[in-house]
Amino acid sequence: MPRGRAKSTGRTVKPAGVTFETGVLEYLEHLGEREDRSRSWLINRMVKEHAQKFGIDIKSFASKPANPITE
């Protein structure tokens, strides 16, 4: 059975395993309940805000879509 929320946007996503320090996962769960958001949403938001704070265009790191095969 799938976990988390149903996809609600057309964003391209990639799953990634993450190991958290003691207390970090618990805090994310607490924050997620308080904000009614998933851990993934919270982590994505935090990383985007961090990049923006330092003037980094995070979209420039996104993988470019593969070119279609033409014959």
mmCIF file of the N, C-alpha and C atoms, coordinates in Angstrom:
data_MODEL
# 
_entry.id   MODEL 
# 
loop_
_atom_site.group_PDB 
_atom_site.id 
_atom_site.type_symbol 
_atom_site.label_atom_id 
_atom_site.label_alt_id 
_atom_site.label_comp_id 
_atom_site.label_asym_id 
_atom_site.label_entity_id 
_atom_site.label_seq_id 
_atom_site.pdbx_PDB_ins_code 
_atom_site.Cartn_x 
_atom_site.Cartn_y 
_atom_site.Cartn_z 
_atom_site.occupancy 
_atom_site.B_iso_or_equiv 
_atom_site.pdbx_formal_charge 
_atom_site.auth_seq_id 
_atom_site.auth_comp_id 
_atom_site.auth_asym_id 
_atom_site.auth_atom_id 
_atom_site.pdbx_PDB_model_num 
ATOM 1   N N  . MET A 1 1  ? 0.836  -1.181 0.000   1.00 0.00 ? 1  MET A N  1 
ATOM 2   C CA . MET A 1 1  ? 0.000  0.000  0.000   1.00 0.00 ? 1  MET A CA 1 
ATOM 3   C C  . MET A 1 1  ? 0.882  1.246  0.000   1.00 0.00 ? 1  MET A C  1 
ATOM 4   N N  . PRO A 1 2  ? 0.596  2.210  -0.895  1.00 0.00 ? 2  PRO A N  1 
ATOM 5   C CA . PRO A 1 2  ? 1.408  3.427  -0.945  1.00 0.00 ? 2  PRO A CA 1 
ATOM 6   C C  . PRO A 1 2  ? 1.291  4.229  0.339   1.00 0.00 ? 2  PRO A C  1 
ATOM 7   N N  . ARG A 1 3  ? 2.395  4.891  0.695   1.00 0.00 ? 3  ARG A N  1 
ATOM 8   C CA . ARG A 1 3  ? 2.402  5.726  1.883   1.00 0.00 ? 3  ARG A CA 1 
ATOM 9   C C  . ARG A 1 3  ? 2.341  7.176  1.472   1.00 0.00 ? 3  ARG A C  1 
ATOM 10  N N  . GLY A 1 4  ? 1.936  8.033  2.396   1.00 0.00 ? 4  GLY A N  1 
ATOM 11  C CA . GLY A 1 4  ? 1.929  9.463  2.147   1.00 0.00 ? 4  GLY A CA 1 
ATOM 12  C C  . GLY A 1 4  ? 0.687  9.913  1.407   1.00 0.00 ? 4  GLY A C  1 
ATOM 13  N N  . ARG A 1 5  ? 0.743  11.144 0.962   1.00 0.00 ? 5  ARG A N  1 
ATOM 14  C CA . ARG A 1 5  ? -0.388 11.749 0.275   1.00 0.00 ? 5  ARG A CA 1 
ATOM 15  C C  . ARG A 1 5  ? -0.370 11.391 -1.207  1.00 0.00 ? 5  ARG A C  1 
ATOM 16  N N  . ALA A 1 6  ? -1.549 11.481 -1.807  1.00 0.00 ? 6  ALA A N  1 
ATOM 17  C CA . ALA A 1 6  ? -1.623 11.300 -3.248  1.00 0.00 ? 6  ALA A CA 1 
ATOM 18  C C  . ALA A 1 6  ? -0.936 12.474 -3.926  1.00 0.00 ? 6  ALA A C  1 
ATOM 19  N N  . LYS A 1 7  ? -0.322 12.223 -5.072  1.00 0.00 ? 7  LYS A N  1 
ATOM 20  C CA . LYS A 1 7  ? 0.328  13.305 -5.804  1.00 0.00 ? 7  LYS A CA 1 
ATOM 21  C C  . LYS A 1 7  ? -0.734 14.298 -6.249  1.00 0.00 ? 7  LYS A C  1 
ATOM 22  N N  . SER A 1 8  ? -0.470 15.569 -5.992  1.00 0.00 ? 8  SER A N  1 
ATOM 23  C CA . SER A 1 8  ? -1.449 16.591 -6.338  1.00 0.00 ? 8  SER A CA 1 
ATOM 24  C C  . SER A 1 8  ? -0.907 17.589 -7.346  1.00 0.00 ? 8  SER A C  1 
ATOM 25  N N  . THR A 1 9  ? 0.332  17.414 -7.771  1.00 0.00 ? 9  THR A N  1 
ATOM 26  C CA . THR A 1 9  ? 0.917  18.327 -8.736  1.00 0.00 ? 9  THR A CA 1 
ATOM 27  C C  . THR A 1 9  ? 1.592  17.530 -9.832  1.00 0.00 ? 9  THR A C  1 
ATOM 28  N N  . GLY A 1 10 ? 1.979  18.199 -10.872 1.00 0.00 ? 10 GLY A N  1 
ATOM 29  C CA . GLY A 1 10 ? 2.667  17.543 -11.966 1.00 0.00 ? 10 GLY A CA 1 
ATOM 30  C C  . GLY A 1 10 ? 4.173  17.563 -11.809 1.00 0.00 ? 10 GLY A C  1 
ATOM 31  N N  . ARG A 1 11 ? 4.657  17.833 -10.599 1.00 0.00 ? 11 ARG A N  1 
ATOM 32  C CA . ARG A 1 11 ? 6.103  17.903 -10.369 1.00 0.00 ? 11 ARG A CA 1 
ATOM 33  C C  . ARG A 1 11 ? 6.758  16.560 -10.633 1.00 0.00 ? 11 ARG A C  1 
ATOM 34  N N  . THR A 1 12 ? 8.000  16.614 -11.041 1.00 0.00 ? 12 THR A N  1 
ATOM 35  C CA . THR A 1 12 ? 8.799  15.400 -11.173 1.00 0.00 ? 12 THR A CA 1 
ATOM 36  C C  . THR A 1 12 ? 9.465  15.162 -9.828  1.00 0.00 ? 12 THR A C  1 
ATOM 37  N N  . VAL A 1 13 ? 9.295  13.965 -9.295  1.00 0.00 ? 13 VAL A N  1 
ATOM 38  C CA . VAL A 1 13 ? 9.870  13.647 -7.990  1.00 0.00 ? 13 VAL A CA 1 
ATOM 39  C C  . VAL A 1 13 ? 10.725 12.394 -8.097  1.00 0.00 ? 13 VAL A C  1 
ATOM 40  N N  . LYS A 1 14 ? 11.698 12.292 -7.201  1.00 0.00 ? 14 LYS A N  1 
ATOM 41  C CA . LYS A 1 14 ? 12.562 11.112 -7.111  1.00 0.00 ? 14 LYS A CA 1 
ATOM 42  C C  . LYS A 1 14 ? 12.608 10.687 -5.654  1.00 0.00 ? 14 LYS A C  1 
ATOM 43  N N  . PRO A 1 15 ? 12.369 9.411  -5.375  1.00 0.00 ? 15 PRO A N  1 
ATOM 44  C CA . PRO A 1 15 ? 12.470 8.950  -3.991  1.00 0.00 ? 15 PRO A CA 1 
ATOM 45  C C  . PRO A 1 15 ? 13.930 8.931  -3.541  1.00 0.00 ? 15 PRO A C  1 
ATOM 46  N N  . ALA A 1 16 ? 14.147 9.177  -2.250  1.00 0.00 ? 16 ALA A N  1 
ATOM 47  C CA . ALA A 1 16 ? 15.504 9.164  -1.702  1.00 0.00 ? 16 ALA A CA 1 
ATOM 48  C C  . ALA A 1 16 ? 15.437 8.706  -0.246  1.00 0.00 ? 16 ALA A C  1 
ATOM 49  N N  . GLY A 1 17 ? 16.288 7.786  0.103   1.00 0.00 ? 17 GLY A N  1 
ATOM 50  C CA . GLY A 1 17 ? 16.368 7.343  1.492   1.00 0.00 ? 17 GLY A CA 1 
ATOM 51  C C  . GLY A 1 17 ? 17.196 8.342  2.282   1.00 0.00 ? 17 GLY A C  1 
ATOM 52  N N  . VAL A 1 18 ? 16.744 8.637  3.482   1.00 0.00 ? 18 VAL A N  1 
ATOM 53  C CA . VAL A 1 18 ? 17.432 9.623  4.319   1.00 0.00 ? 18 VAL A CA 1 
ATOM 54  C C  . VAL A 1 18 ? 17.571 9.051  5.725   1.00 0.00 ? 18 VAL A C  1 
ATOM 55  N N  . THR A 1 19 ? 18.716 9.265  6.347   1.00 0.00 ? 19 THR A N  1 
ATOM 56  C CA . THR A 1 19 ? 18.932 8.871  7.733   1.00 0.00 ? 19 THR A CA 1 
ATOM 57  C C  . THR A 1 19 ? 18.965 10.131 8.574   1.00 0.00 ? 19 THR A C  1 
ATOM 58  N N  . PHE A 1 20 ? 18.175 10.160 9.640   1.00 0.00 ? 20 PHE A N  1 
ATOM 59  C CA . PHE A 1 20 ? 18.052 11.344 10.487  1.00 0.00 ? 20 PHE A CA 1 
ATOM 60  C C  . PHE A 1 20 ? 18.776 11.172 11.808  1.00 0.00 ? 20 PHE A C  1 
ATOM 61  N N  . GLU A 1 21 ? 19.290 12.264 12.324  1.00 0.00 ? 21 GLU A N  1 
ATOM 62  C CA . GLU A 1 21 ? 19.866 12.265 13.664  1.00 0.00 ? 21 GLU A CA 1 
ATOM 63  C C  . GLU A 1 21 ? 18.744 12.170 14.693  1.00 0.00 ? 21 GLU A C  1 
ATOM 64  N N  . THR A 1 22 ? 19.113 11.769 15.901  1.00 0.00 ? 22 THR A N  1 
ATOM 65  C CA . THR A 1 22 ? 18.159 11.646 16.987  1.00 0.00 ? 22 THR A CA 1 
ATOM 66  C C  . THR A 1 22 ? 17.380 12.941 17.168  1.00 0.00 ? 22 THR A C  1 
ATOM 67  N N  . GLY A 1 23 ? 16.089 12.841 17.207  1.00 0.00 ? 23 GLY A N  1 
ATOM 68  C CA . GLY A 1 23 ? 15.225 13.995 17.438  1.00 0.00 ? 23 GLY A CA 1 
ATOM 69  C C  . GLY A 1 23 ? 14.745 14.671 16.164  1.00 0.00 ? 23 GLY A C  1 
ATOM 70  N N  . VAL A 1 24 ? 15.498 14.545 15.073  1.00 0.00 ? 24 VAL A N  1 
ATOM 71  C CA . VAL A 1 24 ? 15.119 15.244 13.837  1.00 0.00 ? 24 VAL A CA 1 
ATOM 72  C C  . VAL A 1 24 ? 13.849 14.638 13.246  1.00 0.00 ? 24 VAL A C  1 
ATOM 73  N N  . LEU A 1 25 ? 13.781 13.323 13.156  1.00 0.00 ? 25 LEU A N  1 
ATOM 74  C CA . LEU A 1 25 ? 12.590 12.675 12.620  1.00 0.00 ? 25 LEU A CA 1 
ATOM 75  C C  . LEU A 1 25 ? 11.375 12.989 13.484  1.00 0.00 ? 25 LEU A C  1 
ATOM 76  N N  . GLU A 1 26 ? 11.558 12.940 14.785  1.00 0.00 ? 26 GLU A N  1 
ATOM 77  C CA . GLU A 1 26 ? 10.459 13.232 15.693  1.00 0.00 ? 26 GLU A CA 1 
ATOM 78  C C  . GLU A 1 26 ? 9.973  14.666 15.517  1.00 0.00 ? 26 GLU A C  1 
ATOM 79  N N  . TYR A 1 27 ? 10.917 15.590 15.325  1.00 0.00 ? 27 TYR A N  1 
ATOM 80  C CA . TYR A 1 27 ? 10.535 16.981 15.112  1.00 0.00 ? 27 TYR A CA 1 
ATOM 81  C C  . TYR A 1 27 ? 9.778  17.131 13.790  1.00 0.00 ? 27 TYR A C  1 
ATOM 82  N N  . LEU A 1 28 ? 10.257 16.466 12.739  1.00 0.00 ? 28 LEU A N  1 
ATOM 83  C CA . LEU A 1 28 ? 9.560  16.529 11.452  1.00 0.00 ? 28 LEU A CA 1 
ATOM 84  C C  . LEU A 1 28 ? 8.141  15.988 11.560  1.00 0.00 ? 28 LEU A C  1 
ATOM 85  N N  . GLU A 1 29 ? 7.978  14.900 12.297  1.00 0.00 ? 29 GLU A N  1 
ATOM 86  C CA . GLU A 1 29 ? 6.640  14.344 12.492  1.00 0.00 ? 29 GLU A CA 1 
ATOM 87  C C  . GLU A 1 29 ? 5.755  15.317 13.261  1.00 0.00 ? 29 GLU A C  1 
ATOM 88  N N  . HIS A 1 30 ? 6.304  15.931 14.297  1.00 0.00 ? 30 HIS A N  1 
ATOM 89  C CA . HIS A 1 30 ? 5.559  16.929 15.077  1.00 0.00 ? 30 HIS A CA 1 
ATOM 90  C C  . HIS A 1 30 ? 5.160  18.115 14.198  1.00 0.00 ? 30 HIS A C  1 
ATOM 91  N N  . LEU A 1 31 ? 6.131  18.632 13.445  1.00 0.00 ? 31 LEU A N  1 
ATOM 92  C CA . LEU A 1 31 ? 5.877  19.770 12.575  1.00 0.00 ? 31 LEU A CA 1 
ATOM 93  C C  . LEU A 1 31 ? 4.876  19.414 11.485  1.00 0.00 ? 31 LEU A C  1 
ATOM 94  N N  . GLY A 1 32 ? 4.997  18.225 10.933  1.00 0.00 ? 32 GLY A N  1 
ATOM 95  C CA . GLY A 1 32 ? 4.066  17.774 9.901   1.00 0.00 ? 32 GLY A CA 1 
ATOM 96  C C  . GLY A 1 32 ? 2.635  17.713 10.402  1.00 0.00 ? 32 GLY A C  1 
ATOM 97  N N  . GLU A 1 33 ? 2.458  17.226 11.620  1.00 0.00 ? 33 GLU A N  1 
ATOM 98  C CA . GLU A 1 33 ? 1.114  17.173 12.205  1.00 0.00 ? 33 GLU A CA 1 
ATOM 99  C C  . GLU A 1 33 ? 0.583  18.584 12.451  1.00 0.00 ? 33 GLU A C  1 
ATOM 100 N N  . ARG A 1 34 ? 1.438  19.445 12.969  1.00 0.00 ? 34 ARG A N  1 
ATOM 101 C CA . ARG A 1 34 ? 1.031  20.810 13.274  1.00 0.00 ? 34 ARG A CA 1 
ATOM 102 C C  . ARG A 1 34 ? 0.676  21.590 12.007  1.00 0.00 ? 34 ARG A C  1 
ATOM 103 N N  . GLU A 1 35 ? 1.463  21.388 10.948  1.00 0.00 ? 35 GLU A N  1 
ATOM 104 C CA . GLU A 1 35 ? 1.255  22.134 9.699   1.00 0.00 ? 35 GLU A CA 1 
ATOM 105 C C  . GLU A 1 35 ? 0.374  21.379 8.705   1.00 0.00 ? 35 GLU A C  1 
ATOM 106 N N  . ASP A 1 36 ? -0.010 20.156 9.049   1.00 0.00 ? 36 ASP A N  1 
ATOM 107 C CA . ASP A 1 36 ? -0.778 19.282 8.159   1.00 0.00 ? 36 ASP A CA 1 
ATOM 108 C C  . ASP A 1 36 ? -0.047 19.097 6.827   1.00 0.00 ? 36 ASP A C  1 
ATOM 109 N N  . ARG A 1 37 ? 1.235  18.758 6.924   1.00 0.00 ? 37 ARG A N  1 
ATOM 110 C CA . ARG A 1 37 ? 2.088  18.540 5.757   1.00 0.00 ? 37 ARG A CA 1 
ATOM 111 C C  . ARG A 1 37 ? 2.875  17.246 5.940   1.00 0.00 ? 37 ARG A C  1 
ATOM 112 N N  . SER A 1 38 ? 3.303  16.660 4.826   1.00 0.00 ? 38 SER A N  1 
ATOM 113 C CA . SER A 1 38 ? 4.114  15.439 4.891   1.00 0.00 ? 38 SER A CA 1 
ATOM 114 C C  . SER A 1 38 ? 5.566  15.797 5.192   1.00 0.00 ? 38 SER A C  1 
ATOM 115 N N  . ARG A 1 39 ? 6.332  14.793 5.631   1.00 0.00 ? 39 ARG A N  1 
ATOM 116 C CA . ARG A 1 39 ? 7.768  15.011 5.853   1.00 0.00 ? 39 ARG A CA 1 
ATOM 117 C C  . ARG A 1 39 ? 8.445  15.433 4.557   1.00 0.00 ? 39 ARG A C  1 
ATOM 118 N N  . SER A 1 40 ? 8.064  14.794 3.457   1.00 0.00 ? 40 SER A N  1 
ATOM 119 C CA . SER A 1 40 ? 8.661  15.149 2.172   1.00 0.00 ? 40 SER A CA 1 
ATOM 120 C C  . SER A 1 40 ? 8.411  16.613 1.833   1.00 0.00 ? 40 SER A C  1 
ATOM 121 N N  . TRP A 1 41 ? 7.195  17.079 2.034   1.00 0.00 ? 41 TRP A N  1 
ATOM 122 C CA . TRP A 1 41 ? 6.875  18.477 1.733   1.00 0.00 ? 41 TRP A CA 1 
ATOM 123 C C  . TRP A 1 41 ? 7.724  19.399 2.597   1.00 0.00 ? 41 TRP A C  1 
ATOM 124 N N  . LEU A 1 42 ? 7.824  19.074 3.890   1.00 0.00 ? 42 LEU A N  1 
ATOM 125 C CA . LEU A 1 42 ? 8.602  19.909 4.805   1.00 0.00 ? 42 LEU A CA 1 
ATOM 126 C C  . LEU A 1 42 ? 10.077 19.964 4.404   1.00 0.00 ? 42 LEU A C  1 
ATOM 127 N N  . ILE A 1 43 ? 10.655 18.818 4.091   1.00 0.00 ? 43 ILE A N  1 
ATOM 128 C CA . ILE A 1 43 ? 12.072 18.783 3.723   1.00 0.00 ? 43 ILE A CA 1 
ATOM 129 C C  . ILE A 1 43 ? 12.297 19.553 2.418   1.00 0.00 ? 43 ILE A C  1 
ATOM 130 N N  . ASN A 1 44 ? 11.434 19.335 1.429   1.00 0.00 ? 44 ASN A N  1 
ATOM 131 C CA . ASN A 1 44 ? 11.557 20.074 0.171   1.00 0.00 ? 44 ASN A CA 1 
ATOM 132 C C  . ASN A 1 44 ? 11.462 21.575 0.408   1.00 0.00 ? 44 ASN A C  1 
ATOM 133 N N  . ARG A 1 45 ? 10.526 22.002 1.235   1.00 0.00 ? 45 ARG A N  1 
ATOM 134 C CA . ARG A 1 45 ? 10.352 23.427 1.522   1.00 0.00 ? 45 ARG A CA 1 
ATOM 135 C C  . ARG A 1 45 ? 11.593 23.986 2.217   1.00 0.00 ? 45 ARG A C  1 
ATOM 136 N N  . MET A 1 46 ? 12.125 23.259 3.193   1.00 0.00 ? 46 MET A N  1 
ATOM 137 C CA . MET A 1 46 ? 13.307 23.730 3.929   1.00 0.00 ? 46 MET A CA 1 
ATOM 138 C C  . MET A 1 46 ? 14.516 23.873 3.007   1.00 0.00 ? 46 MET A C  1 
ATOM 139 N N  . VAL A 1 47 ? 14.711 22.891 2.124   1.00 0.00 ? 47 VAL A N  1 
ATOM 140 C CA . VAL A 1 47 ? 15.849 22.951 1.205   1.00 0.00 ? 47 VAL A CA 1 
ATOM 141 C C  . VAL A 1 47 ? 15.681 24.108 0.226   1.00 0.00 ? 47 VAL A C  1 
ATOM 142 N N  . LYS A 1 48 ? 14.482 24.288 -0.301  1.00 0.00 ? 48 LYS A N  1 
ATOM 143 C CA . LYS A 1 48 ? 14.236 25.398 -1.233  1.00 0.00 ? 48 LYS A CA 1 
ATOM 144 C C  . LYS A 1 48 ? 14.459 26.746 -0.555  1.00 0.00 ? 48 LYS A C  1 
ATOM 145 N N  . GLU A 1 49 ? 13.986 26.893 0.675   1.00 0.00 ? 49 GLU A N  1 
ATOM 146 C CA . GLU A 1 49 ? 14.184 28.149 1.404   1.00 0.00 ? 49 GLU A CA 1 
ATOM 147 C C  . GLU A 1 49 ? 15.668 28.398 1.678   1.00 0.00 ? 49 GLU A C  1 
ATOM 148 N N  . HIS A 1 50 ? 16.402 27.353 2.001   1.00 0.00 ? 50 HIS A N  1 
ATOM 149 C CA . HIS A 1 50 ? 17.837 27.477 2.250   1.00 0.00 ? 50 HIS A CA 1 
ATOM 150 C C  . HIS A 1 50 ? 18.555 27.945 0.991   1.00 0.00 ? 50 HIS A C  1 
ATOM 151 N N  . ALA A 1 51 ? 18.232 27.308 -0.151  1.00 0.00 ? 51 ALA A N  1 
ATOM 152 C CA . ALA A 1 51 ? 18.851 27.699 -1.417  1.00 0.00 ? 51 ALA A CA 1 
ATOM 153 C C  . ALA A 1 51 ? 18.511 29.144 -1.763  1.00 0.00 ? 51 ALA A C  1 
ATOM 154 N N  . GLN A 1 52 ? 17.264 29.521 -1.584  1.00 0.00 ? 52 GLN A N  1 
ATOM 155 C CA . GLN A 1 52 ? 16.842 30.888 -1.885  1.00 0.00 ? 52 GLN A CA 1 
ATOM 156 C C  . GLN A 1 52 ? 17.589 31.895 -1.008  1.00 0.00 ? 52 GLN A C  1 
ATOM 157 N N  . LYS A 1 53 ? 17.769 31.552 0.249   1.00 0.00 ? 53 LYS A N  1 
ATOM 158 C CA . LYS A 1 53 ? 18.485 32.426 1.185   1.00 0.00 ? 53 LYS A CA 1 
ATOM 159 C C  . LYS A 1 53 ? 19.889 32.748 0.684   1.00 0.00 ? 53 LYS A C  1 
ATOM 160 N N  . PHE A 1 54 ? 20.517 31.792 -0.002  1.00 0.00 ? 54 PHE A N  1 
ATOM 161 C CA . PHE A 1 54 ? 21.869 31.972 -0.500  1.00 0.00 ? 54 PHE A CA 1 
ATOM 162 C C  . PHE A 1 54 ? 21.912 32.322 -1.985  1.00 0.00 ? 54 PHE A C  1 
ATOM 163 N N  . GLY A 1 55 ? 20.749 32.675 -2.538  1.00 0.00 ? 55 GLY A N  1 
ATOM 164 C CA . GLY A 1 55 ? 20.684 33.124 -3.925  1.00 0.00 ? 55 GLY A CA 1 
ATOM 165 C C  . GLY A 1 55 ? 20.944 32.043 -4.956  1.00 0.00 ? 55 GLY A C  1 
ATOM 166 N N  . ILE A 1 56 ? 20.616 30.812 -4.604  1.00 0.00 ? 56 ILE A N  1 
ATOM 167 C CA . ILE A 1 56 ? 20.842 29.689 -5.513  1.00 0.00 ? 56 ILE A CA 1 
ATOM 168 C C  . ILE A 1 56 ? 19.534 29.329 -6.200  1.00 0.00 ? 56 ILE A C  1 
ATOM 169 N N  . ASP A 1 57 ? 19.587 29.229 -7.530  1.00 0.00 ? 57 ASP A N  1 
ATOM 170 C CA . ASP A 1 57 ? 18.421 28.808 -8.312  1.00 0.00 ? 57 ASP A CA 1 
ATOM 171 C C  . ASP A 1 57 ? 18.387 27.285 -8.309  1.00 0.00 ? 57 ASP A C  1 
ATOM 172 N N  . ILE A 1 58 ? 17.575 26.730 -7.450  1.00 0.00 ? 58 ILE A N  1 
ATOM 173 C CA . ILE A 1 58 ? 17.542 25.275 -7.286  1.00 0.00 ? 58 ILE A CA 1 
ATOM 174 C C  . ILE A 1 58 ? 17.074 24.566 -8.560  1.00 0.00 ? 58 ILE A C  1 
ATOM 175 N N  . LYS A 1 59 ? 16.306 25.251 -9.377  1.00 0.00 ? 59 LYS A N  1 
ATOM 176 C CA . LYS A 1 59 ? 15.837 24.641 -10.623 1.00 0.00 ? 59 LYS A CA 1 
ATOM 177 C C  . LYS A 1 59 ? 16.988 24.342 -11.564 1.00 0.00 ? 59 LYS A C  1 
ATOM 178 N N  . SER A 1 60 ? 18.106 25.053 -11.422 1.00 0.00 ? 60 SER A N  1 
ATOM 179 C CA . SER A 1 60 ? 19.255 24.801 -12.296 1.00 0.00 ? 60 SER A CA 1 
ATOM 180 C C  . SER A 1 60 ? 19.900 23.446 -12.006 1.00 0.00 ? 60 SER A C  1 
ATOM 181 N N  . PHE A 1 61 ? 19.573 22.834 -10.879 1.00 0.00 ? 61 PHE A N  1 
ATOM 182 C CA . PHE A 1 61 ? 20.108 21.526 -10.524 1.00 0.00 ? 61 PHE A CA 1 
ATOM 183 C C  . PHE A 1 61 ? 19.234 20.387 -11.032 1.00 0.00 ? 61 PHE A C  1 
ATOM 184 N N  . ALA A 1 62 ? 18.027 20.708 -11.494 1.00 0.00 ? 62 ALA A N  1 
ATOM 185 C CA . ALA A 1 62 ? 17.088 19.677 -11.939 1.00 0.00 ? 62 ALA A CA 1 
ATOM 186 C C  . ALA A 1 62 ? 17.621 18.970 -13.171 1.00 0.00 ? 62 ALA A C  1 
ATOM 187 N N  . SER A 1 63 ? 17.389 17.679 -13.225 1.00 0.00 ? 63 SER A N  1 
ATOM 188 C CA . SER A 1 63 ? 17.795 16.906 -14.396 1.00 0.00 ? 63 SER A CA 1 
ATOM 189 C C  . SER A 1 63 ? 17.000 17.382 -15.603 1.00 0.00 ? 63 SER A C  1 
ATOM 190 N N  . LYS A 1 64 ? 17.679 17.455 -16.703 1.00 0.00 ? 64 LYS A N  1 
ATOM 191 C CA . LYS A 1 64 ? 17.010 17.842 -17.932 1.00 0.00 ? 64 LYS A CA 1 
ATOM 192 C C  . LYS A 1 64 ? 16.277 16.619 -18.476 1.00 0.00 ? 64 LYS A C  1 
ATOM 193 N N  . PRO A 1 65 ? 15.063 16.814 -19.025 1.00 0.00 ? 65 PRO A N  1 
ATOM 194 C CA . PRO A 1 65 ? 14.341 15.671 -19.575 1.00 0.00 ? 65 PRO A CA 1 
ATOM 195 C C  . PRO A 1 65 ? 15.103 15.063 -20.755 1.00 0.00 ? 65 PRO A C  1 
ATOM 196 N N  . ALA A 1 66 ? 14.977 13.782 -20.922 1.00 0.00 ? 66 ALA A N  1 
ATOM 197 C CA . ALA A 1 66 ? 15.657 13.096 -22.024 1.00 0.00 ? 66 ALA A CA 1 
ATOM 198 C C  . ALA A 1 66 ? 15.069 13.555 -23.355 1.00 0.00 ? 66 ALA A C  1 
ATOM 199 N N  . ASN A 1 67 ? 15.933 13.665 -24.346 1.00 0.00 ? 67 ASN A N  1 
ATOM 200 C CA . ASN A 1 67 ? 15.461 14.003 -25.691 1.00 0.00 ? 67 ASN A CA 1 
ATOM 201 C C  . ASN A 1 67 ? 14.716 12.817 -26.275 1.00 0.00 ? 67 ASN A C  1 
ATOM 202 N N  . PRO A 1 68 ? 13.584 13.075 -26.949 1.00 0.00 ? 68 PRO A N  1 
ATOM 203 C CA . PRO A 1 68 ? 12.854 11.955 -27.558 1.00 0.00 ? 68 PRO A CA 1 
ATOM 204 C C  . PRO A 1 68 ? 13.671 11.332 -28.685 1.00 0.00 ? 68 PRO A C  1 
ATOM 205 N N  . ILE A 1 69 ? 13.485 10.056 -28.885 1.00 0.00 ? 69 ILE A N  1 
ATOM 206 C CA . ILE A 1 69 ? 14.196 9.352  -29.951 1.00 0.00 ? 69 ILE A CA 1 
ATOM 207 C C  . ILE A 1 69 ? 13.499 9.660  -31.273 1.00 0.00 ? 69 ILE A C  1 
ATOM 208 N N  . THR A 1 70 ? 14.275 10.101 -32.229 1.00 0.00 ? 70 THR A N  1 
ATOM 209 C CA . THR A 1 70 ? 13.724 10.377 -33.555 1.00 0.00 ? 70 THR A CA 1 
ATOM 210 C C  . THR A 1 70 ? 14.414 9.492  -34.569 1.00 0.00 ? 70 THR A C  1 
ATOM 211 N N  . GLU A 1 71 ? 13.655 9.033  -35.523 1.00 0.00 ? 71 GLU A N  1 
ATOM 212 C CA . GLU A 1 71 ? 14.241 8.156  -36.550 1.00 0.00 ? 71 GLU A CA 1 
ATOM 213 C C  . GLU A 1 71 ? 14.140 8.800  -37.892 1.00 0.00 ? 71 GLU A C  1 
# 
